[in-house]
């Protein structure tokens, strides 16, 4: 349990350590093999995206530092534990609506869609300005990750990601991510499942039981030390032709992001994880379940993402 507590803190806090320099040749070769080209490398187009309501799932698993380095460029400092492990992540989110607003004022609207972000925990490579959507928040939890691939079944979102300069973006129609119906009258567990089958090198699947996403603290359901109940900032980085591009997500209002554990014993719930694609095998081959998982429920008007190029101050 101590290691799980550390993992959640690693994901949802900010810290600084010195840059390490590791092996590069194999890492760079593998990374180049899977990179995709952005729409236009001559310019980066910023946009702001509003999602909701959304169901979110985060699956975390420990990998050796060398495995994480395969998909994370050398300029990024991996967030490494004392045991030499890095938390790799599969983030899946299913939203009922989306609104994309570009810096020129044009917009794209859409309905239900799925987004996957595949990444590994890093320290911020640049000094970020405060997110204006979080100004005034009493307490903010944040985490930083390098997104080596992003997948969505909503094509305008894929276009917005690529226009910002984000690499490794895939528009994929057959993404799967489902959770069972919320039970407002109890604290029962609900099923979760997800899968990526295209492109083949990113194939993965997961399934299991998670805590009921519809609960509130006043329902009497047990809340634990790893449950996140404050405003959140999640920053995902990618390295493009023009430099560092971020997907900067703000949840201004208090949220509930649940650590998936048995509601009576608070022991982690097993969620099976099968990373079958070639690239997923390079990172986490041989794994059979996530080390820990978290689930959340967000309403419309509670989650905003800014896609933009950043420069070092």
C-alpha positions in Angstrom: 0.0 0.0 0.0 2.9 2.4 0.7 4.1 2.0 -2.9 0.5 2.8 -4.2 0.3 5.9 -2.0 3.6 7.0 -3.5 2.4 6.4 -7.0 -0.7 8.6 -6.6 1.4 11.3 -5.0 3.8 11.1 -7.9 1.0 11.6 -10.4 -0.8 14.4 -8.6 2.0 16.6 -7.2 4.7 18.8 -8.6 8.4 18.5 -7.7 11.8 19.3 -9.2 14.9 17.2 -9.5 18.1 17.4 -11.6 18.1 16.3 -15.3 19.5 12.8 -15.9 21.3 11.8 -19.1 20.7 8.2 -20.2 21.1 6.1 -23.2 19.9 7.7 -26.5 20.6 5.7 -29.6 18.0 2.9 -29.2 15.5 5.3 -27.6 15.7 7.8 -30.4 15.5 5.1 -33.1 12.4 3.5 -31.7 10.8 6.9 -31.1 11.4 8.0 -34.6 9.8 4.8 -36.0 6.5 5.7 -34.4 6.4 9.5 -34.9 3.7 11.0 -37.1 3.8 14.3 -39.0 1.8 17.2 -37.9 -0.4 19.1 -40.4 1.8 22.1 -40.8 5.2 22.3 -39.1 5.5 26.0 -40.0 3.0 27.3 -37.4 1.3 26.3 -34.2 -2.4 27.1 -33.8 -3.7 27.4 -30.2 -7.2 26.4 -29.2 -9.3 26.0 -26.1 -11.6 23.0 -25.7 -14.5 22.6 -23.3 -15.6 19.0 -22.6 -18.5 17.5 -20.6 -20.1 15.7 -19.1 -17.2 13.2 -19.0 -16.3 9.9 -17.5 -12.5 9.5 -16.9 -10.3 6.6 -16.2 -6.6 6.6 -15.4 -4.6 3.4 -15.3 -1.1 3.6 -13.8 1.6 1.0 -14.0 5.3 0.9 -13.1 8.0 0.6 -15.7 11.8 0.7 -15.5 13.3 4.1 -16.3 14.9 2.6 -19.5 11.5 1.6 -20.8 10.0 5.0 -20.2 12.9 6.6 -21.9 12.0 4.8 -25.2 9.0 7.1 -25.6 10.2 10.2 -23.7 12.8 12.6 -25.3 16.0 13.2 -23.4 15.2 16.8 -22.7 12.5 15.7 -20.2 13.4 14.6 -16.7 11.5 11.4 -15.9 9.8 11.4 -12.5 11.7 8.4 -11.1 11.1 6.7 -7.8 13.9 5.6 -5.4 13.4 2.1 -6.8 14.1 3.4 -10.4 10.5 3.1 -11.5 8.4 5.5 -13.6 4.6 5.6 -13.6 3.3 5.1 -17.2 -0.3 5.9 -17.8 -3.3 5.1 -19.9 -5.9 7.9 -19.6 -9.3 7.3 -21.2 -12.1 9.8 -21.2 -15.6 9.6 -22.7 -17.4 12.9 -23.1 -21.0 13.6 -24.2 -20.1 16.9 -25.9 -17.1 19.0 -27.0 -16.5 22.6 -28.2 -13.2 23.6 -29.8 -12.5 27.3 -30.1 -9.4 28.4 -32.2 -7.5 31.6 -31.6 -9.0 33.1 -34.7 -12.5 32.7 -33.2 -13.6 29.8 -35.4 -15.3 26.8 -33.6 -16.0 23.1 -33.9 -18.8 21.4 -32.0 -19.4 17.7 -31.5 -21.2 15.1 -29.4 -20.1 11.9 -27.7 -16.5 11.0 -28.3 -13.5 9.1 -26.7 -10.0 10.3 -26.1 -7.0 8.3 -25.1 -3.7 9.7 -23.8 -0.7 7.4 -23.4 2.2 8.8 -21.4 4.8 8.6 -18.7 5.3 10.9 -15.6 7.8 13.7 -16.1 8.9 16.9 -14.4 7.9 20.1 -16.2 10.7 21.1 -18.7 9.6 24.8 -18.7 8.4 27.3 -16.1 4.7 27.4 -16.7 2.5 30.4 -16.0 -0.5 29.9 -13.7 -3.5 28.6 -15.5 -5.9 31.5 -15.6 -8.9 29.2 -15.2 -7.6 28.1 -11.8 -7.0 31.6 -10.4 -8.7 31.9 -7.0 -8.9 28.1 -6.4 -8.3 27.3 -2.8 -6.3 24.2 -3.4 -5.0 22.7 -6.7 -3.5 19.3 -7.4 -1.6 18.8 -10.6 0.4 16.2 -12.5 2.7 16.3 -15.5 3.2 13.6 -18.1 4.8 13.2 -21.6 2.1 12.1 -24.1 3.9 9.8 -26.6 0.6 9.1 -28.3 -3.0 10.6 -28.3 -6.0 8.9 -29.9 -9.5 10.2 -30.5 -12.6 9.1 -32.5 -13.6 12.8 -33.1 -11.7 13.9 -36.1 -11.9 17.7 -35.4 -10.2 17.1 -32.1 -7.4 15.2 -33.8 -7.0 18.1 -36.2 -6.9 20.6 -33.3 -4.2 18.6 -31.6 -2.1 18.4 -34.7 -2.6 22.1 -35.5 -1.2 22.9 -32.1 1.9 20.9 -33.0 1.2 17.8 -30.9 2.9 14.7 -32.3 1.7 11.1 -32.2 -1.9 11.9 -32.8 -4.3 9.3 -34.4 -7.9 9.6 -35.5 -9.3 6.2 -34.8 -13.0 5.3 -35.2 -13.1 2.1 -33.2 -11.9 3.2 -29.7 -13.7 1.6 -26.8 -14.2 2.9 -23.3 -17.3 2.1 -21.2 -18.2 2.2 -17.5 -21.3 0.8 -15.8 -24.3 3.0 -14.9 -23.9 5.0 -11.7 -25.9 3.9 -8.7 -27.0 7.0 -6.8 -28.4 4.9 -3.9 -25.3 3.1 -2.9 -21.5 2.7 -3.0 -21.4 -0.4 -5.3 -18.7 -1.2 -7.8 -19.3 -0.8 -11.5 -17.6 -2.5 -14.5 -15.1 -0.7 -16.7 -13.6 -1.7 -20.0 -11.5 -0.1 -22.7 -9.5 -1.1 -25.8 -7.4 0.3 -28.6 -6.9 -1.9 -31.6 -5.7 0.6 -34.2 -2.9 1.4 -34.9 -1.6 -2.1 -34.1 1.5 -1.0 -32.3 -0.6 0.8 -29.7 -3.1 -2.1 -29.1 -4.2 -2.5 -25.5 -7.2 -3.5 -23.5 -8.3 -3.4 -19.9 -11.3 -4.5 -17.8 -12.4 -4.8 -14.2 -14.4 -3.2 -11.5 -14.1 0.4 -10.3 -15.9 2.5 -7.6 -19.3 4.1 -8.4 -18.6 7.4 -10.1 -21.9 8.9 -8.9 -21.0 9.0 -5.2 -20.7 12.1 -3.1 -19.1 12.4 0.3 -22.5 13.0 1.9 -23.7 9.6 0.6 -21.8 8.0 3.4 -19.4 6.2 1.0 -15.9 5.7 2.4 -13.5 8.3 1.1 -9.8 7.6 1.3 -6.4 9.5 1.4 -5.8 9.0 -2.3 -9.2 10.4 -3.5 -8.8 13.8 -5.2 -11.5 16.3 -4.2 -10.0 19.6 -5.2 -9.3 21.6 -8.3 -7.0 20.0 -10.8 -4.4 20.9 -13.4 -3.1 18.2 -15.7 -0.4 19.1 -18.2 0.6 16.7 -21.0 3.7 17.6 -23.0 4.9 16.6 -26.5 7.9 17.6 -28.5 7.2 18.9 -32.0 9.1 20.5 -34.8 8.6 24.0 -33.3 9.3 23.0 -29.7 7.3 22.0 -26.6 3.6 21.8 -27.0 1.2 21.3 -24.1 -2.3 20.1 -23.5 -3.1 22.0 -20.4 -6.3 20.8 -18.7 -8.0 22.7 -15.9 -10.8 21.5 -13.6 -11.6 24.8 -11.8 -14.3 23.5 -9.5 -13.9 20.8 -6.9 -14.1 17.3 -8.4 -14.1 13.8 -7.2 -11.4 11.6 -8.8 -11.6 8.3 -7.0 -8.8 5.9 -6.2 -10.3 2.5 -7.1 -10.2 0.5 -4.0 -12.6 -1.8 -2.2 -15.1 0.4 -0.4 -14.8 -1.6 2.9 -11.1 -2.6 3.0 -9.7 0.2 0.7 -7.4 -2.4 -0.9 -6.7 -1.6 -4.6 -9.2 -3.1 -7.0 -7.5 -5.3 -9.7 -8.1 -4.0 -13.2 -6.6 -6.3 -15.9 -4.3 -4.6 -18.4 -3.1 -6.2 -21.6 -0.6 -4.1 -23.6 -0.4 -6.2 -26.7 0.8 -3.8 -29.4 4.5 -3.6 -30.3 5.1 -0.2 -28.8 3.1 -1.0 -25.7 5.1 -4.2 -25.3 8.3 -2.2 -25.4 7.1 -0.1 -22.5 5.1 -2.5 -20.3 5.4 -6.0 -21.8 4.5 -8.8 -19.5 2.1 -6.9 -17.3 -1.3 -8.4 -16.5 -2.9 -5.6 -14.5 -2.5 -1.9 -13.6 -0.7 -1.1 -10.4 -3.5 1.3 -9.5 -6.4 3.1 -11.2 -8.5 6.2 -10.7 -11.9 7.1 -12.0 -13.8 10.5 -12.2 -17.0 12.1 -13.4 -17.0 15.7 -14.7 -19.9 17.9 -15.7 -20.1 20.3 -18.6 -18.4 23.5 -17.7 -16.0 21.8 -15.3 -13.2 20.8 -17.7 -11.2 22.9 -20.1 -8.1 22.1 -22.2 -5.8 24.6 -23.8 -3.5 23.4 -26.6 -0.5 25.7 -27.2 3.2 26.0 -27.9 5.3 27.1 -25.0 8.8 28.6 -24.9 11.4 28.6 -22.1 11.5 31.9 -20.2 
